[in-house]
Amino acid sequence: MAAAGAAQEKQFPPALLSFFIYNPRFGPREGEEEKKILFYHPNEVEKNEKIRNVGLCEAIVQFTRTFSPSKPAKSLHTQKNRQFFNEPEENFWMVMVVRNPMIEKHSKDGKPIVEYQEEELLLFNGTFLKAMEDGGVKVLKERLEKFFHRYLQTLHLQSCDLLDIFGGISFFPLDKMTYLKIQSFINKMEESLNIVKYTAFLYNDQLIWSGLEQDDMRILYKYLTTSLFPRHIEPELAGRDSPIRAEMPGNLQHYGRFLTGPLNLNDPEAKCRFPKIFVNTDDTYEELHLIVYKAMSAAVCFMIDASMQPSLDFCRRLDSIVGPQLTVLASDICEQYNINKRISGSEKEPQFKFIYFNHMNLAEKSTIHMRKTPSISLTSVHPDLMKILGDINSDFTRMDEDEEIIVKAMSDYWVVGKKSDQRELYVILNQKNANLIEVNEEVKKLCATQFNNIFFLD
Amino acid sequence: MSEEEEDYYLELCERPVHFEKANPVNCVFFDEANKQVFAVRSGGATGVVVKGPEDRSPISFRMEDKGEVKCIKFSLGNKILAVQRTAKTVDFLNFLPDCPHLEYTQECKTKNANILGFCWTSSTEIVFITDQGIEFYQVLPEKRSLKLLKSQNINVNWYMYCPESSVILLSTTVLGNVLQPFYFRAGTMSKLSKFEIELPAAPKSTKLSLSERDIAMATIYGQLHVLFLRHHSRTSNSAGAEVVLYHLPREGVCKKTHILKLNRTGKFALNVVDNLVVVHHQDTETSVIFDIKLRGEFDGTITLHHPVLPARSIQPYQIPMAGPASVTSQSPVPCKLYSSSWIVFQPDIIISASQGYLWTLQVKLQPVVNLLLDKGRLMDFLLQRRDCKMVILSVCSQMLSESDRGTLPVIATVFDKLNHEYKKYLEAEQNYTMVVETGQSRSNPLLKRPVRTQAVIDQSDMYTHVLSVFTEKKHYLHELVIKTLVQHNLFYMLHQFLQYHVLSDSKPLACLLLSLESIYPPAHQLSLDMLKRLSTANDEIVEVLLSKHQVLAALRFIRGIGGHDNISARKFLDAAKQTEDNMLFYTIFRFFEQRNQRLRGNPNFTPGEHCDEHVAFFKQVFGDQALMKPTTF
């Protein structure tokens, strides 16, 4: 059992100091070091310092390689900061430097974040090599610049927590019949739009169906929920009669609209440009246009082959076919969800605060997070408790066996971590005078009520 | 040729009733109640032959020729024969074995009245309809007399009887368009509320304006309807005749509910077959059908219907040449359809008196499939038909076939409709079972077990006739879905289906998933979860865990459900030993020693447990002193 100290100083949260990408092969000779650098953030840093930092990283990687040729250093922790090294493709290095908070703060979180960056980069840009084939280093640099300029803004290290480590997917709970209705809707749409290669369906920012493979969906899900959806929240909250709403494509039959692509279908000049994404990069390497279309709380992503350029006519057709049906479906889902909630009685505030994650299907569930907004993660528990969760998780990752860790925090809270096969469960209990046995009983009770339909060992 | 043959959706039955055709010495009568044809030769003196569609052996007898026969009918069950020969009297002849076989006569009670006809309402009850009212009698065959049960005075133009519902309809008033129905049941006669048929235009004279030829009565979808053939629409803008349907309930008022648009004029005849209204048109020698359950144009009170299908002739019919048996090899002769000598009776009878045939009219469903292109409407139509199952399944099969595939929205609509019908039946069945079980059935005598019609199509029908073509082996539906997904490498799709419980949990399914683990690792967890939910598969769970060398997990699981006192120690110790993890073996061994202590007061294993080998191994690794000592008090 470990005890966590209460935070004394908070004025220095973790922050991103720099982030850069380089390839040592691009400038092997002296005086050409600058060529190695493909991207550097912040860009204002003086050239020599950039070269110096890149050189230092190169040296560390080379040096550590002598001890472990197959697995060079992944991170370096110093008094002031911590550096993460990641080699997503041969000779392409991504380095992130994070400032340590003043007090000793666990920041394992950094590792997965660099990896997600790379994954999201992959999703939108394909591999480095592919970009090189497309147009050499210049094109690659342009693409990196464009991507990271926006991406680094969405990175909020100070609010990263366990959920960011998991990078899971929240699934929308639904009864079988409504689920099949959605299936039927997707099949019908794929047939009538006939150029759709993959479809994904979300409700309330939670996934219901993915035609993409799990790994690709994980990245797309992160992009949708942390970047695309939050940018479009405002017009929705504004209500139907507000001026913002009025500028939306005026359609009285349905609530459907494009989140990517044309804003106003009535404008003949409207641009039908959709983001390109890259999926199945390991084998078939497919390039797709991402069409995200939303009606009320239901969002559907249609992915079509990048070789097809969707025209305004296509968008109008999509709007007229998908819009009305998606609107009806969205209200059906809402209605059914409320009925199910009433039946199961889960309307009440959950008594337990917990985070659940299943590595097998990436399903995550949290009663700790009120709402995950892009800039700040609103949790209902103290950051110190969140930090304990992170510690337990890092213990779990080192162990292969199923295990259970129970921690008594300084603030009278009990924190329990359980690992069963691929599943992890973290529970926070606020029972001042409870003893270990009582806490164990409480957790058993939780498992019996919340997880009775899965195989989860006590 | 065959293409055209496919088109006819109405046909005459294959085996008609053949009788001697009408001629000056042979009079032919038809009784709607028993559906019998009477051929009366020379007033009965040279023989009466009675044939019905069901009874293949005709009844023949002779009776004295007492004058021209106006009407002749058996009571229900062929017990008593009634013959009308004069305008005032009806003669009776018993056909009961123990009763006197002499004729007896009943004169109508009302003075100066003329008998228009009579109807049997049971084996011994008869109604006389006179031009001045109706008289309801009980026949007493032993006494050879009749007893008047009830009578009612009312001016009658003509009458009509619907034996199915035991309702007699009387045409009253000068114009004849006020109809008075009476209902007969077990010795009682009740008057239903009268109603007026709206005539096409205000009649110019005060003579009879509603002919019985234009009225028919039939039960459609379990409800009695009066059908009125209106030759000219009341609204001048729509030319063509129409059939107006009045719903005649046992209680309450008669209401106009449907109008069937014929869009043509001329001579028509009506039949009702399988709840469809069939309208024959003599001028074009074609027929059309209407289904009042199909969606029509509803104006708030009345629904307007158009023919379900384009007009077609009844399928051409060949008459097997009648004659001596030696010449039956003669080629059949085509039958003249829509002949002016045809007489049509409700609900589905067509009689050709000149040729001597009685047919029932039938609907052929297969040709409808090609004529009704809207698949949703086609399903609505088929689901209401009696022999629909195979046709519906053939439509589904065709819709899913490569060459003729329907679009997904159409397929979805069709399946929704089938599902809706199935659900309706299941719910009715459930409801019935519940009422019976809770003992409420006694207080509700009307309660009947729901009938499973052919429209109730279940999973096994669908599988056997539609989906099984897509697989060479026999599987059940869920298995088919899984195998198909696996074949196409759509594991993540399968995974998501399981996550939302689209495929119902079962042991075979869980085992199937286990077998997929090597090609799709997450199947392991999916399978274990399913076994857990089944709650009857705890042994399987233990086996799965042991096979994965998760001995501790297996033990914890079985302890969690309270089954650890009954498990085989040997099985767990074997598994623990296989892991080559000595600490694990120690833990498991100690657990069972403790169990022995708790159950038997001694930590040692009994010989029956066959653990000698493991005890020896334990001693070898950890030493004798590590064995648990029996607790002594």
Boltz contact constraints between the chains, C-beta under 6 A:
constraints:
  - contact:
      token1: [A, 176]
      token2: [B, 501]
      max_distance: 6.0
  - contact:
      token1: [A, 176]
      token2: [B, 502]
      max_distance: 6.0
  - contact:
      token1: [A, 179]
      token2: [B, 500]
      max_distance: 6.0
  - contact:
      token1: [A, 184]
      token2: [B, 412]
      max_distance: 6.0
  - contact:
      token1: [A, 187]
      token2: [B, 408]
      max_distance: 6.0
  - contact:
      token1: [A, 188]
      token2: [B, 408]
      max_distance: 6.0
  - contact:
      token1: [A, 188]
      token2: [B, 409]
      max_distance: 6.0
  - contact:
      token1: [A, 191]
      token2: [B, 408]
      max_distance: 6.0
  - contact:
      token1: [A, 213]
      token2: [B, 492]
      max_distance: 6.0
  - contact:
      token1: [A, 214]
      token2: [B, 492]
      max_distance: 6.0
  - contact:
      token1: [A, 360]
      token2: [B, 522]
      max_distance: 6.0
  - contact:
      token1: [A, 360]
      token2: [B, 525]
      max_distance: 6.0
  - contact:
      token1: [A, 422]
      token2: [B, 525]
      max_distance: 6.0
  - contact:
      token1: [A, 453]
      token2: [B, 533]
      max_distance: 6.0
  - contact:
      token1: [A, 454]
      token2: [B, 529]
      max_distance: 6.0
  - contact:
      token1: [A, 455]
      token2: [B, 528]
      max_distance: 6.0
  - contact:
      token1: [A, 455]
      token2: [B, 529]
      max_distance: 6.0
  - contact:
      token1: [A, 455]
      token2: [B, 532]
      max_distance: 6.0
  - contact:
      token1: [A, 457]
      token2: [B, 553]
      max_distance: 6.0
  - contact:
      token1: [A, 457]
      token2: [B, 556]
      max_distance: 6.0
  - contact:
      token1: [A, 458]
      token2: [B, 560]
      max_distance: 6.0
